[in-house]
Amino acid sequence: MKSPVVCIGIGEMGGVFVRGLLKAGHAVIPVTRELDMAAVATEHPEPEAVLVAVAEKDLHPVLQAIPRTWKNRLALIQNELLPRDWRQYGIANPTIISVWFEKKPGQDFKVLIPSPVHGPHATLIKEALECLGINVRLIADEETLLFELLRKNVYILTTNITGLETGGTVGAMWAEHEKLARKVASDVMDIQAWLTGTEPDREALIAGMVEAIDSDPDHGCTGRSAPARLERALAQADEAGLAVHKLREIYSQA
């Protein structure tokens, strides 16, 4: 048996990673809400890696409470993830995967496009997921990682927020409401630029979003998280002093 991997959060997505890790020969040490993370860290201070598989809303409380001995072993898989999310907790070099497969209750995972991964434990994550037939590609540098995180954020936020007005699938959204979707994406990219302190290649991000749309055009635009995503985006826009007219218009009509 290979070195153990700690998994914080054993939900739908975390369960996929656990299956892959077990199939790759790693013991998995689960950390659920009911367990004391510090106590688990005392018992297992040097695991091979520590996968944080909690929901986006739970990420910051978990990162704030991560034991010191685990900080240089983290792998993060959340949506809406950016470097500021981990750096504020003194986490310098985590492994990051931009997940491009979905897992819903009662269904097996569904792959859209290969998931990019970067960091010290990138190969471990790649090998585990590929044991399940999930395509993963290694990323060599942080600049490319940032683009991939922005690309995923633009896809999720644009489809979710546009879908609050249009409903339907991502394919229909782009085919029938491209002008609206581009306005939403522009507002989203304004926010992402402020959050990262960079000016991304916006047309490249749109092209990356369209690639994901084309990979699964029947994917629904919205889920239960869509309203919360819009509210979170508007809170960030308010903090940055950004107009984001289209996002505010959609919010006012929701």
Salt bridges, closest charged atoms under 4 A:
GLU12 OE1 - LYS103 NZ 2.60
GLU43 OE2 - HIS44 NE2 3.82
GLU56 OE2 - ARG229 NH1 3.20
ASP58 OD2 - ARG33 NH2 3.08
ASP58 OD2 - LYS57 NZ 3.36
GLU80 OE2 - ARG229 NH1 2.34
GLU80 OE2 - ARG232 NH2 2.66
ASP85 OD1 - HIS60 NE2 3.07
GLU102 OE1 - HIS219 ND1 3.50
ASP108 OD1 - ARG19 NH1 3.23
GLU130 OE2 - LYS126 NZ 2.91
GLU148 OE2 - ARG137 NH2 2.49
GLU148 OE1 - ARG151 NH1 3.33
GLU178 OE2 - ARG182 NE 2.88
ASP190 OD1 - ARG202 NH2 2.83
GLU199 OE2 - ARG202 NE 2.86
GLU203 OE2 - ARG182 NH1 3.84
GLU211 OE1 - ARG151 NH2 2.49
ASP216 OD1 - LYS110 NZ 3.05
ASP216 OD2 - HIS219 ND1 3.46
ASP238 OD1 - ARG248 NH2 2.74
GLU249 OE2 - LYS246 NZ 3.15
